[in-house]
Amino acid sequence: MMYLSILRVEELICIIEEGHTIVGYCLYFYTYSTWEGRVIYMEDLYVMPKFRGNGIGKAMMCRIAQIGRQSECARLQFNVLNWNKPSIEFYKSHGALDLTEKEGWHAMRFEVAAMEKLAQMTGHTVVGYSMYYFVYSPWKGRSVCMEDLYVMPDFRGQGIGKALMCGIAKIGWDNKCTRLQFVVLDWNKPSIDFYKSHGAQNVTEKEGWQEMRIDDNAMEKLAQMAPKI
């Protein structure tokens, strides 16, 4: 008999077990969108090979959706590699939108070396804000994610956006994060070129990561399919 259990650690994890054997897990965390409010983010979903095809992955995704709805999240968001067509089609069949395909969102990343360089450029005066939070990668460990960066129109073109980004990099570096990551729309070429000039990698182009989203209506449907615990 399989059942779901929730453990609370520094980041949150949904674990599915058979007896006392863990057969799959899903890492998730909460973020905040300046447009829509609280968001739940699915960092990683894994099922052991011999247990695949039994609906375990779907059960965990539905449980994450249920947690999101109970927490009044506006959406469920995650990334998937573009070569993983079966997963993309599976997610789409449950209402997910491919934001890279539909809206042109690209995933960007600063690795450790580039983040350290940015951290050394911090100043003391900024007019604007940047929202960030810590996340956990099962491959790289702790990371810092830049959700939004905004500079007041009258103060743009003065290096303030760069100062904010460098400040986030310093926070990440001081907290031993392995990378700084964020998303940017593909039509925003000046910003993409700016980020790349400071060492960012476009991991949508380089590695094929697609930004995916399940909105509140689709999340509600998934939540209703979550197994009881």
N, C-alpha and C positions, 0 to 999 in steps of 0.2 A: 504494500500500500504506500502510495506517495503522498506527501503533504508538504505544505509551505510553512516556513518559519521565518520570522523577521528578527534580525540581530541589529542592535544599534552600536556602531563603532564610531570612529572619527568621521568617516563617510558612511553612508547607509548601504546595506546590502540585503538583498532578498535571496534566500537560499531554499532550494528544493531538495528534499531528502527521500530516500527509500530506506525505511528502517532507520539505521544510524549512519548511513552512507550518503554523503553529499554527492548529488549527480548533476547539479547545475547551480549557477548563481547569476545574479544581476546586480551590478553596482549602480546606484543612482544617487542623485543629490538635488538640492533645490537651488534655483537661480532666480534672478529678477529681471524682467523686461521693463524698460521705461515706457513701452507702448501698451503692454498688456498686463503687467503685474507679475505675480509669482508664477514660476514655471518649474516643472519637474524634468530633470535631464537624465536620460538613460545612458550611462557611460559605457557599460559593457554587459553583454548577455552571452553566457556560455553554457552549453550542455555537453556532457561527456559523450564522445562518439557513439558508444554502444547503447545509449539511452535516447538518441535522436529519433525523430519520427513518431514520437509518442505524445506529442502535444505539450511537452514540458516547456519549451521556449515560449509558446503562446500563453501558457498558464502564468509564467513569470511576467510577461509583458502586460497581461491583463491585470495582474496584481499591482504592478507599478502604476498602471492607469487608475486603478481603484484608489491607491494611496494618493495619487495626484488629485483626484476628484474630492476625496475626503479632506484634503489640505487646501481646497479651493484654488488649485493651480489652473492657469488659463490654457496650458497646452503641455504636451509631452514631446520632448525634443531629443534627437540623437544623431549620430553620424554612421554611415555605412560606406564601405568601399564600392566603387562603381562596377567592379568586375563581379560582385556578389549579386548577380541578377536574381537568383531564387529568393534571397532575403528581401531585396528591393520589391519584388512582385508581391511577396508575402505581406510586407508592411503596407504597400499600396492597397492590397485587397482588404485591409482593415482600416482604411481611411487615411493613411499617412500621405503627406504631400512631399515630393522631392523638391526642396527649396532651391537646390543648385540648378536643377533642370527648369523649374517653373519661374523662379525669381532671380536666379543668378548669384546666390550666396556662395562664396568661396571660403573654405576653412584656411586660416593662416596660423603660422606658428613661429615663434622664436625659440631656438634651442639654447642650451646653456651658454655657449660662447657669446652668441649675439646678445643674450639677455644681460650678461655681465658687462659688456661694453655700454649698453644703454644705462645700466645702473650707475655707471661712473659719470653720467652726464646730467645728473639731477641738479636743479637750481632751487630757488627759494620763493619765487613769486609766480603764481598761476591764476588765471581767471577762467574758470570752467570746471568740469568734473570728469572723472572716469570711474565707472562702476567696475568692481572686480570681486572675485571670490576664489577660494581654493577648491580644487578638485583632485581626484586621484585616478591615475592611469595604472591599469594592471601591468603595463609594459614598462612604464617610466617612473612610476611613483607620483609624488606630490607635484601638482602643476598649479599655476595661477592663470585664471581665465579673465580676459578683459571683455566685459559685457557691452559697455558703451563708453564712448569718449565724446565730450561736447565742449566746444569753446564758444563763448558769446561772440556774435558777429562782429562787434566793434573791435574785438581783440584778436581776430584771426590774422594769420600771416606774420605773426611775431614769435613763432616758435613755442607757443604755449601748449599746443597739442603734443608736440614732441616732448616738452617738459613733463606733461602728464603721463605719457607713455613710458618715459624714463623712470618716473616715480613708481609706476606699477612694476616695472622691471626690477627696480631696487627692492621693493617689498618682496617680490618673488625670490630674488637672489638672497636676501637676508633670511628668508624662511626656507632656504634650501630646496626651492622648487626646481624641477628639471627643465621646465619650459614655460613660455607664455603663449597662450593661444587665444584666437578671436576669429570672428567672421567678418567679411566685407563683401559688398555687392560687386559683381563683375564689371558693371559699367563705371565704377568709381576708379578709373585708371590712375589718376593722380595719387590717390591714397595707396593703391596697390604698389605703384612704383616707389612711393615714399617708404612704405613698410619694407619692401624688398631692399631698398638702398641701405637700410639699417639691419639687414641680415635675416629678415623674415622669409620663410619659405611658404609658397602657395601649395599646401598639401592636397588641395583638390586637383591641381594640375599635376603635381609631382607624384602623388600616391593614389589619387582617385577617390578621396573622401568626399562623399555627398552629404549635404546637410538635410536632414529629414525632420518633419514635424507632424504630430498628430494633434489636431485642434480639439477644442473642448467637447464638441458634439461627438467626434469619433472616439475620444477618450472616455466619454460617458458610456458608449456602447461596449467598449473593451472592459470597462470597470464592471459592467453587469455580468461579464463572462468569467470573472475571476473566481477561482476555487475558494471555498470557505476554509478558514483556518481555525 
